[in-house]
């Protein structure tokens, strides 16, 4: 337990555990006065479970397999940009064959934030075919 000004912080509790504290104020020429209060620690957030990436032309997509409408999600990518639509996160703006790490954070009131990351990449550049000079040939008739 630590105090800073009027705030008292209880730390080291297991997720969801309760704690009761009593604070006693004393002063010269005053009778001691006490107050007791209880509180609960935040519950442990559940990290998003991210599927294997599916490569796209300029990025990749990943599904959050344990998506919950009770959570809010924040997505970010180390390169390009990331967007969440439903339970699918799409990273775009990568060069052919480029990669980026996606970070997804789930937030829910009463729970700690929970984060997961996964790296994926865009499709590699295709190989442009080269042709030789066309050669005309005679075709025999039957």
C-alpha positions as CSV (number, residue, x, y, z in Angstrom):
1,X,0.0,0.0,0.0
2,X,1.3,3.4,-0.9
3,X,-0.2,6.9,-0.5
4,X,0.3,10.1,-2.5
5,X,-1.6,13.1,-1.3
6,X,-5.2,12.0,-0.7
7,X,-4.9,8.8,-2.9
8,X,-4.0,5.4,-1.4
9,X,-3.0,2.6,-3.8
10,X,-3.1,-1.1,-2.9
11,X,-1.0,-3.2,-5.3
12,X,0.1,-6.8,-5.5
13,X,-3.4,-8.3,-5.5
14,X,-4.4,-11.2,-7.6
15,X,-6.8,-10.4,-10.4
16,X,-10.3,-9.9,-8.9
17,X,-9.1,-10.1,-5.3
18,X,-10.6,-7.9,-2.6
19,X,-8.8,-5.7,-0.1
20,X,-9.9,-3.8,2.9
21,X,-7.9,-0.9,4.4
22,X,-8.3,1.2,7.4
23,X,-6.8,4.7,7.6
24,X,-6.4,6.4,10.9
25,X,-5.7,10.2,11.0
26,X,-4.0,11.6,14.1
27,X,-3.0,15.1,15.0
28,X,-1.8,17.0,18.0
29,X,-4.6,17.7,20.3
30,X,-7.1,15.7,18.3
31,X,-8.7,12.4,18.9
32,X,-7.7,9.7,16.3
33,X,-10.3,9.2,13.6
34,X,-10.5,6.1,11.4
35,X,-12.3,5.1,8.2
36,X,-12.4,1.7,6.5
37,X,-13.0,1.0,2.8
38,X,-12.9,-2.0,0.5
39,X,-12.1,-2.5,-3.1
40,X,-11.5,-5.1,-5.8
41,X,-8.5,-5.5,-8.1
42,X,-9.3,-5.5,-11.9
43,X,-10.0,-8.9,-13.4
44,X,-7.4,-10.3,-15.8
45,X,-8.1,-9.3,-19.4
46,X,-8.1,-12.1,-22.0
47,X,-5.4,-11.6,-24.8
48,X,-6.8,-11.7,-28.3
49,X,-6.1,-15.0,-30.1
50,X,-4.8,-14.1,-33.6
51,X,-5.1,-16.5,-36.5
52,X,-2.4,-17.3,-39.0
53,X,-2.1,-14.4,-41.5
54,X,-3.6,-14.6,-45.0
55,X,-1.3,-12.8,-47.5
56,X,-2.8,-10.1,-49.8
57,X,-1.4,-8.0,-52.6
58,X,-0.3,-5.1,-50.3
59,X,-0.7,-6.6,-46.9
60,X,-2.4,-9.4,-45.0
61,X,-5.5,-10.2,-42.9
62,X,-5.9,-11.9,-39.5
63,X,-9.0,-13.0,-37.6
64,X,-9.4,-12.5,-33.9
65,X,-10.8,-16.0,-33.1
66,X,-11.9,-15.1,-29.5
67,X,-13.5,-11.8,-30.6
68,X,-16.0,-10.5,-28.0
69,X,-18.5,-7.6,-28.5
70,X,-17.9,-6.8,-24.8
71,X,-14.4,-5.6,-25.6
72,X,-13.1,-2.6,-27.4
73,X,-10.1,-3.2,-29.7
74,X,-7.2,-1.0,-30.8
75,X,-5.1,-2.2,-33.7
76,X,-1.7,-0.9,-35.0
77,X,0.9,-2.1,-37.4
78,X,4.7,-1.5,-37.5
79,X,4.4,-0.6,-41.2
80,X,1.4,0.3,-43.4
81,X,-1.9,0.7,-41.6
82,X,-4.3,-1.6,-39.7
83,X,-8.1,-1.6,-39.7
84,X,-10.6,-3.7,-37.8
85,X,-13.8,-4.8,-39.5
86,X,-15.9,-7.1,-37.4
87,X,-13.4,-9.7,-36.1
88,X,-11.0,-9.3,-39.0
89,X,-7.9,-7.1,-38.9
90,X,-6.5,-6.0,-42.3
91,X,-3.0,-4.6,-42.6
92,X,-2.4,-2.7,-45.9
93,X,0.2,-0.4,-47.5
94,X,3.1,-2.9,-47.5
95,X,5.5,-3.3,-50.4
96,X,5.5,-6.6,-52.3
97,X,7.0,-9.2,-50.0
98,X,7.1,-6.7,-47.1
99,X,6.1,-7.6,-43.6
100,X,4.7,-5.8,-40.5
101,X,3.9,-6.7,-37.0
102,X,0.3,-6.2,-36.0
103,X,-0.6,-5.4,-32.3
104,X,-4.1,-5.9,-31.1
105,X,-5.2,-4.6,-27.6
106,X,-8.5,-5.7,-26.0
107,X,-10.0,-3.3,-23.5
108,X,-13.0,-4.0,-21.3
109,X,-14.3,-2.1,-18.2
110,X,-13.2,-3.8,-15.0
111,X,-10.4,-5.7,-16.7
112,X,-6.8,-5.1,-17.4
113,X,-5.9,-4.4,-21.0
114,X,-4.7,-7.5,-22.9
115,X,-2.4,-7.4,-25.9
116,X,-1.3,-9.9,-28.6
117,X,1.0,-9.4,-31.6
118,X,1.6,-11.4,-34.8
119,X,3.8,-10.7,-37.9
120,X,2.6,-11.2,-41.4
121,X,3.5,-10.2,-44.9
122,X,2.2,-9.2,-48.3
123,X,2.4,-11.4,-51.4
124,X,5.8,-11.3,-53.1
125,X,6.1,-9.5,-56.5
126,X,5.2,-11.7,-59.4
127,X,7.7,-12.6,-62.1
128,X,7.0,-10.9,-65.4
129,X,7.2,-13.5,-68.2
130,X,9.5,-12.8,-71.1
131,X,8.8,-14.0,-74.6
132,X,11.1,-14.8,-77.5
133,X,10.5,-13.4,-80.9
134,X,7.5,-15.2,-82.5
135,X,8.3,-17.6,-85.3
136,X,5.7,-18.3,-88.0
137,X,5.4,-21.9,-89.0
138,X,3.5,-23.5,-91.8
139,X,0.6,-25.7,-90.8
140,X,-0.1,-28.7,-93.0
141,X,-3.7,-29.2,-94.1
142,X,-5.2,-32.8,-93.9
